[in-house]
Amino acid sequence: MELTLDGSTVRGGRQARERFHDARGYGRVVDGDLELAPVEAAHLLYRGDVETVRDAGSGDRLDFRALLSSDVVSEIDVLVYKDLRDRGFYLSPTDEPNADFLVYPRGKGPWDDEIAHRIRAISERTALSARTLGETVLAVVDEESSIAYLETGRPDVRGTTDADLPRGVPAELLDDRVFVWEPPAVLYERGFYGQPLDDGGPLQLSLLEAAALARRGVLALPADEIVERGRTVEGERFDRRLAVYRALRDRNVVPKTGYKFGADFRTYADIEHVEELGHSELLVRVLPADHAFAPRDLALDVRLAHGVRKRMVFALAGETIEWLSVSRLTP
């Protein structure tokens, strides 16, 4: 039995198909024979299931070291492929956008019509466009060859918090916040806007809260004046955060500051009264739509959110708001 490297495909005959595909889920069947991706052939070489692969161009016999040193396979792909195989999964290389492998549920393989994960194998030094993430799992290989799996998705962020708010409430714009000196109780107690200075005292609103309320006519203040103050103290980032704040409120989700967690917001989906307030569910970081992540920063945010029992969500602010969730995964 001989395997031959032909360009970027490794080919074998019917015996190879029976031994490696039919019994163990490697490769795919083409006209009754076996076709393997180089990463699959590398794994077979590493295991000793195959001693060498013949290069059809040069006639050379390639062992695992020679194949890994060539330009037809990435060591990152080989490390991730081996790790998932060691965990008991069958998987297949894929040409799908933003994915390198299709991983099948345990006990199933390429002959079954079911996929557990789409895996993208990357180095910890790879920059990641936010637009390319979602519905895929990142397998991040660090400099010591340890692998962390991060699941990305496109969540539908929604809640049930809704309060019937008054209109034209007098308020005063101070340096970097707004005071409502005689606040209607519903603003804080049911809408969870602001923070009381004291029981029964004035209500302190952030510039984000105040701008959103003013645009709805709840406050008797010009919304543009508040927005300009926000831009003065925060720059263009204020506009992105305001857009996300309003989008969350439109979805009946309450955003509050996430400063203590190193995020823009923490959020509450279901509030009937502040006296019955539970824990926040999400940490939200606001980013430009064209943002590129460093895997190290992603890992930091996800670990922080996991440590405080919250879910990490990124709000990508462009012409519309796109939501991206990232969480740890143990395959």
N, C-alpha and C positions, 0 to 999 in steps of 0.2 A: 504494500500500500504506500503510495507516494502522494504528498501534497506539493503543489506547485504555486509559487507566487507569480502572478501574471498582472503586472501593473499594481493596482490597489486591491486585487482580489486573490484569494488563495483558493485553489481548486483541488478537488479530490473526486475519486470515482465512487461507484455504488457501495463498495466495501466501507469507505470512509463515511459515506452517508449513513449507513446502517449503524456503524459504531458510534459516531459522534452526534449526528442529528437525531436519528430515530430513538436512540437510547438515552441521550444526554442533552439534547436541545441546543447543540451548537449549529450555527450557520443556517442556511436555507437550501431547499432542494430546487435545482434547475435542470430540467430534462433528465430527471432521475439521478443526477450526480449532486455532489456537495459543493456549495460555495461558502467560503468563510471570509469574514472581515479580518484584516491583519491582527486586530486585538484578540480575536478568538484564537487564531493560530498561535499567537504569542503565549496565550494561557495554556494551550495544549503542549507547547514546547516546554514551558516552565514546569508543568506537572510531569513531564517525561512520557506523556502519552504518544508523542511524536518526537523523534530524535532530531530531524532536520526538515527544512522546507527548501525545495529547489527553486532558485531564482530563474525564471524562464528566460530572462534577458541575458544574464551573465553565465548561467549554468552553475553558479556557486551554491554550495549547501549552507544554509543559514540555520544556526542554532538559536536559542533564546537570546543570548547576548548579542549576536550579530543582528537579529531582527530588531531588537530594542534599540540598537545603535543606529539603525537605518532611519530614513526619513519617511517611512510608510506607516509608522505607528508612534503614538505619543505615550510616554511613560505615565502621564497623568491618567489617560484612558486605561492603560494596563492595570494600574494600581486600583482604580475604582472597579473595573471589571472583576479583578481577583477578589476584592473585598466582598462584593455582592455574591459572587459564586461561593465564597467561603461561608457566607451567611445562609446558604441553601436556596438561593434564587436562581431561576433560569432568566436570562436576559439576552436581548438581541441588539446589536448596533442599529442605528436608524439614521436616515437622512432628513428627518423632520426638522423644521426650523427650531433653533434654541433647545435641542435635545440631542444627546449622544447615544442613549440607550433606552430601550423599552424593557421594563422589569415586569415580570408576570407574577401573579399571586403565588404564594407558596403552594407547591403541589401541582402547579400548572406551568405550561410552557408555550413555545411559539405555535404549537398546533392547536391551542385553545384561543378563542376569540375574547380574551379578557386581559386588560393591562392594569397593573397595580400602580406603577409610577413611571413617569417620564423623567429621566435623569440627565442632568447636564454636568459633565465633569470639568472642573476648572482648578487652576492653581489659586492659592490665596492671594497671588499678585495680579490676578486678572480683573480688569475693570469691567463692570456689568452695567449696561444700559438698563435703566428702570423699565423702559418700554418693552424689553424682551423678557421680562419676568412675569410669572403668573401661570398657574396650572403646571408647574414643573418643579422638580426637586434638584437643588444644587448639591453636588457632591464636591466639597471644597477640600482640596489636598494641601495641607500646610507644609512648611519647609522641612519638617521632620517626617513627612509621609503619613501623618495621621489624617483621617478623613472625618469631616463633620458633614451631616446632611441637614439641609435647610429646605423646608417645604414652602413654596410660594403659591399664592392664590389671588384671586380677584373677588374679594368678599362683597356681599350686598349689605352695606352698613345701614341699619335701620333700627328705630326704636318706637316707643309708644308714648313718649312724654309730650303732653300737649296741655297748654293752659290758655284760658281766655283772658287776654291782657287788656288793660285799659289803654286809652290813647291820650296824648297830650300831657303827659306827666311832667311837671316842672323839674328841671335838673340843672346842674352847674358844672361846666367844664373847668377842671383845675389843671395842674401841670401835666400829669400823665395818667389821669383817671377822671371819672365823673362821679359826682355826689348827687344822690337823690335825697333831699333833706327830709321829705315827708313821703316815704315810699308806700305805695299800696302793698299790702301784705302778700298778694298773689305773686308779685314779681320774684320774691325770694322763696316763699314757701312752696309754691307749685311750679314756677318756672325755673327755679334754682339759678336766677340771675344775681350776680354780685355777691357781696359779703357784708353783713350788717356790721357797723362800727361797734355797736353794743345792742343788747336786747331793746327793741323799740326805738333804736336810734336811726341815724341816716344810713342809707345803703350805698356802699362803694362799688362802682362798676368799673371793670377794665375798659380800655378804649375799644377793644373788640366788641365786648358786650354792648357798650353804649352806641357804637356805630351801627350795629345790627338792629338794635331797638329803635334808634332814630330813623333808620330807613323804613321801618315798619310803622312809623308814626306814633310809637309808644311814648317816646320822649319828646318834649318840646324843645329840641335842640336841632340845629342844622346838621344833618349827617355829614355833609362835605367838610364842615369845620372840624368835626371829630376825626375824620379820615386824614385830613391834612396834619392834624396834631400827631396822629399815629405814624405818618410818614416821616415827620420831623424827628420823632424819638426812636424810630425803628428802621427807617429806610423802606425800600421796595418790598422787603419781606413782609411788611404789615399788610399789603394788598393780598399777597398769597394767603396769609393766615386768616384774613377777614373772609376771603372767598371760601376757604375750607370751613371756617366757623359757621358761616351762613348755610353752607351745604349740609352740615351736620344738623343744624337746627331745622332746616327744611325737611330732613329725614326723621324728625322727632327724636333726635339724640342730643343730649346735653353735653357740650364740651366745657371743661374747666381746665385751668392751667395745669400743665404737666411738668412745671419747672422742677419740682422735687425729684422727678424721675428722669430728668434730662430730655424730656420730650416737649412738644408744643402743647398737647392736650392730653388729659385723661377724660374718658367719656362714660356717661351713664345712659343706658338705653331706656329704662323704665322707672320713672319717678312719679309718684302720686303726691307725695308730701315729703319735705326735707327731713322731717322727724323720723321717717321710715327709710332713710337713705341707706342703700347697701354699698358694696364695694364697686368701684369703677371697673369696667370690663376691658377697655382698650387703652393702649398708649398710642397716640397719633403723632407722627412727625411729618411736618409739611415740607415738601421739596418741589423744586421746579420740575416740570414734566420731562425735561431732557436730562435729568440728573443721572450720573453714573456712580454706582456704588463701588466702594472697595469692600471685598468680602470680610475683611477684618472689622469694618464699621458695622456691617450687617450682623456679624456674630455678636458684637458688643451690645447692640440694641436688643437682639433676640434674647440674649442671656439676661439682660436687665429686666425685660418684660416678664420672662419666665420666673425670675427670682421674686417678683412681687405679684405673681399669679395673675398676670394680664396678658393680653394678646397684642403683638406688635403690628401696627398698621401704618403704612405710609400713604399720605395723601399727595398725589402728583398733580400739581396745580398748573394747568394750561388754559386753553379755551374752555375746557370742562374739567371737572375733578375726577380723577381715576383713583381707585383704591387698590392698594397692594398689601397683602398680608404675608408675613414671614414668620415661621415657627420652626423649632427644632423637631427633627424626626429621627427615630431609631428604627431602621428597616427591620 
